[in-house]
Structure formats: structure tokens, C-alpha cells
Amino acid sequence: MYGKKSIPLLLGMSLLGTLALTGCGKEAAGGDKPSASANPDRYNNEPATLTFFSNGAGVLTTADLDALVTKPVQAKYPNITTQLVTGTSLDKLIAAGEVPDVILTSNYYLYDMVELGLVSDLSEFIKQEKIDLGKFEPETVNVTKSYGDKGELYGVPYAMNYGLLLYNKDIFDKFAVPYPKDGMTWNQIIELAGKVTRADQGTQYIGLDLQNPTILTRPYGLGVVDAKQEKAVLTTDAYKKVFGLYEQLYKIPGIVEPQKKYTYGIDYFMKEQKTAMFPYWHDSTTARLPQLKEAGKNFNWDLVSFPSFDDKPGVGREIDYHLALVTPTSKNKKAAYAAIKTIDQRRSAKSDE
């Protein structure tokens, strides 16, 4: 069964931007067809097919796209159809001249999108549609603008992601160990990991998978080079603190396998169900739940807040949000703007209630 806290999260990420997109601009009399004189770049309700590509945004299936984009967009603009491009990479799409109209991505990959020439400035669109950026999470707007030399807004944020700590209740129950709690520190979590890292009837259970160091360095605000990008900063006190936590974890017998394996991945937690605790993202968790259910792999799990450092109590994972980009080569920009403006209105309305 799913953990008690997972149920409300199935509604999806916090729709930070969509409430600002709902009801912006004025429609002309006679339905959704707007006045061209008011905004010549507005969608005029002509038939259009928009292609979408998810680059680290957790939109894995057509059903995911339907929930996020297709249903709310077609409810307002029935002449817009959508298509999710899967089974390929952006590099291959670029090489084939088949760049999608809209890319859904994370701020983690925005620099790559800029470098690949896959972004267009949406500032004028936002201005014309009178979209109030003040209703967005401020940091999402600030971070997005930082990717442009002149403060260009290359994407519209539509959802906020949150770090969390997943845990397998069955493993804790097996060894009669109390569950993790909200607000714990990494030192406390590692201590707890030592109590559930055990071998039982031929199965080695892993107490905690910390994956790669960016799990801890990013929320701690650590870069790998100095401000001048001339010197590595991996020997600072802050880095020593991070690496010290990994050292504590790896000293627990059983965390590192005899074959020197020390990181196991999300499938080891969800499918193999041999990891007791796994720091992850809310969005990536909910995206995997249907697959877990279809495979008959449900188990007793739950989640708590992302752990913090002793000297930074309450500071969770680094900012991560999803945003929609309209590619400069799109032949359906007007329809793409309409889709972005309308994205997920139904869930946005629910979040306002």
C-alpha cells in the first residue's frame, strides 16, 4: 500500500505558475477567439498540433501529458492537439530537423537548452498577456531570468518540485526500528541507517543510499570552483563536512558491497525493495507510482521531509522547478503560447480552493 503522506502528493507538484496563467488577457465576444488587434500573436483558434518533449520534467507517458497539458488545453482550445515525442533524444531531434514546439524541462537543464539554441524569449508574450509574475514563486522567476544576458525569460515556470526522503516501512518493521521523522538531520539519518543495514535470510538490506555528493553539496550551496572559475574548492571546510557524512555512511558494515558497489538507485528502493531510505524528488516519485502499481510491486512505504545539516536546520533540498519552453523554430508559436497560458488550469483551480 502507499504511505499515508503519499496520497495528496499524487495530485502532482505544486502548481506555482498556473494560477498566474488562469484568466489572463481578455477574450473577444463569441468564445475563445480573441481580437487580433488586441494581440496579433494570440492563438486564433485554427487547428494546430503541438509536439512536446520532456527533458527531465517527469512527463514519461501520453497519460502524463494528458493530465498536465492536453485535457486543460483542449477544454479551452479544442482545435489544439498534442503529441508527446518519446524514444529519442534532443540531439537526434535537432540533427533530424524535428525540434518539438514545446520542451518541458527543469531549471537544472536550462543552461543546456540555451546552449543548444532551443529557447526563445517569452518576455513579450508575458507582457502582452498581462501575466503577473508576482504570483509565481519569486526564486523561480529570478533563476530563470539569470540565464539570459539581459534578463530574458526563456521559459514559464509551471510547477515546483520538492526534495523528500522515502523510506520502506516494511524494512523498519522487520528490524523493529522506529521510522524516520520530519526535521531530522543527516547525522541522525545516518545513525538510523546503521540500524537497518542488515543481512537477513540471504538478503542484504541497505539502510541509506546517498547516491552522488550533489545530493548534499547543492542544498549546501557549494560550487566546485571558485568565483573566478580558476581553482577547485573541493578541500574547503564545507566540502570536508559533506565528505565526512559519506565517510560515516560507508563505514557502516553492509552499505558498501563486497564488489565495492556503494550506490544503488531508485529501482533498488522501489522495485527490489532492499533500500530502507532514499533521498529523492517528489515529482520523480509520483511519476513512478503508476509503473510500480502496474508491475504489482506495491509495498508499504512513506516519506518525510528532506534532512538538513546540523548547522542549517530546516534547510532542505535546492530549488528545483519545471518550466515550459517554446522553441524558436516552432511553426505553432501562437498555439504554444495558448497552451502554456492554459497549462493545468484544472489543478491550479483546485489548489486555490
C-alpha positions, -999 to +999 in steps of 0.1 A: +000+000+000+011+036-004+022+056+026-003+079+042+016+110+031+019+100-005-018+103-013-021+141-015+011+142-035-005+122-062-022+154-073+012+164-086+037+191-079+027+225-065+014+244-095+032+276-087+027+293-120-006+281-133-027+303-110-010+332-126-018+320-160-055+314-154-078+340-168-051+363-180-059+385-210-094+393-224-113+371-248-133+386-276-170+382-278-182+349-292-160+324-273-123+318-272-114+336-304-096+368-294-094+401-311-064+401-334-060+439-330-056+434-292-027+410-296-017+398-331+004+370-316-026+354-299-039+320-310-068+325-334-084+290-329-070+275-361-063+237-360-028+231-347-008+201-335+018+208-308+047+185-302+061+182-267+093+168-254+100+161-217+136+167-207+139+158-171+104+170-163+089+137-153+064+136-182+070+100-193+038+089-210+009+102-230-012+099-199+012+122-181+009+148-209-029+144-209-031+152-172-007+182-173-014+197-207-038+181-231-070+180-211-070+215-198-058+229-231-084+211-252-111+222-228-104+258-238-089+253-272-104+221-288-086+228-321-052+222-304-040+186-304-009+174-286+018+148-292+044+136-268+077+128-285+094+098-268+120+072-276+147+096-288+169+124-276+171+161-282+204+157-301+188+133-325+157+156-329+179+186-337+200+166-362+168+154-379+153+189-380+124+177-359+127+201-329+095+200-309+073+230-304+074+229-266+101+215-242+091+207-207+122+207-185+138+215-152+159+245-143+188+220-139+188+217-177+180+253-187+217+261-194+219+232-218+187+243-236+202+278-240+235+264-254+216+242-278+196+272-291+163+257-280+149+287-262+131+319-271+124+349-250+089+348-237+090+383-221+069+400-247+043+372-246+041+375-208+037+413-211+010+411-238-010+385-218-006+406-186+007+376-167+015+386-132+050+373-123+044+384-088+021+353-083+050+330-091+075+317-065+099+346-067+131+325-069+118+306-099+115+339-119+149+351-106+167+319-115+150+318-150+160+354-157+196+347-147+201+325-178+196+355-201+223+382-206+196+409-205+171+392-182+153+373-209+126+349-197+133+317-216+105+297-200+074+299-179+076+280-146+046+259-141+054+235-112+076+234-081+095+202-072+104+193-036+131+171-021+120+144+003+132+112+020+114+080+010+116+051+034+105+015+033+083+008+064+085-029+059+123-029+064+120-008+095+092-031+108+113-062+101+141-049+123+118-032+149+134+002+143+115+035+146+107+052+113+125+084+103+107+117+112+103+151+097+130+176+106+159+151+111+195+159+103+218+139+081+238+128+111+206+114+127+196+097+094+230+080+090+228+068+126+193+054+118+207+038+086+231+018+107+202+001+125+185-011+093+216-021+073+215-058+079+216-092+062+185-113+067+179-148+052+204-142+025+192-106+016+214-076+023+193-045+032+209-011+026+200+015+052+206+046+031+216+053-005+232+088-006+239+085-044+264+111-056+276+141-035+255+166-052+226+153-031+244+172-003+265+199-020+237+216-039+215+223-008+246+234+010+252+259-019+287+245-028+303+250-062+332+230-075+354+260-085+359+295-071+342+326-083+369+332-110+365+295-121+402+291-118+406+269-087+389+238-074+373+243-040+368+206-030+390+209+001+371+236+019+356+230+053+321+227+038+332+200+014+350+182+042+318+182+061+299+167+032+325+141+025+326+133+062+290+123+061+297+099+032+326+085+052+303+079+082+278+061+059+303+039+041+318+028+074+285+010+082+291-027+075+270-037+045+265-003+029+294-010+005+290-044-011+320-068-014+322-058-051+326-022-040+291-012-050+281+018-029+252+034-047+220+015-058+195+038-074+157+043-072+149+009-087+167-008-058+143+011-035+111+008-054+114-024-074+140-045-055+128-030-022+161-036-004+169+000+004+155+014+037+158+052+029+163+070-003+165+108-008+146+118-039+123+142-056+085+145-052+079+147-089+101+118-098+083+097-071+048+104-083+059+097-119+070+062-110+039+052-090+017+041-119+046+019-131+050+004-097+013-004-094+012-019-129+041-042-121+024-054-089+053-041-068+033-021-043+048-021-008+045-003+025+064+030+022+061+066+033+081+098+032+094+126+054+110+160+048+144+162+032+171+160+060+192+190+068+227+198+080+233+203+118+243+239+112+214+246+087+183+232+104+152+233+083+171+239+050+160+213+026+169+204-010+180+230-035+154+248-057+140+227-085+111+237-107+097+228-141+091+252-169+078+252-204+100+265-233+087+275-267+114+266-292+125+293-317+118+270-347+083+262-337+058+268-365+029+269-340+041+296-316+007+311-311-008+278-302+022+270-280+017+303-261-020+295-256-011+260-243+014+274-218-010+300-206-037+274-200-014+246-187-030+226-159-058+252-151-079+224-136-054+215-109-045+252-104-081+259-096-081+230-071-050+244-054-067+278-050-097+263-032 
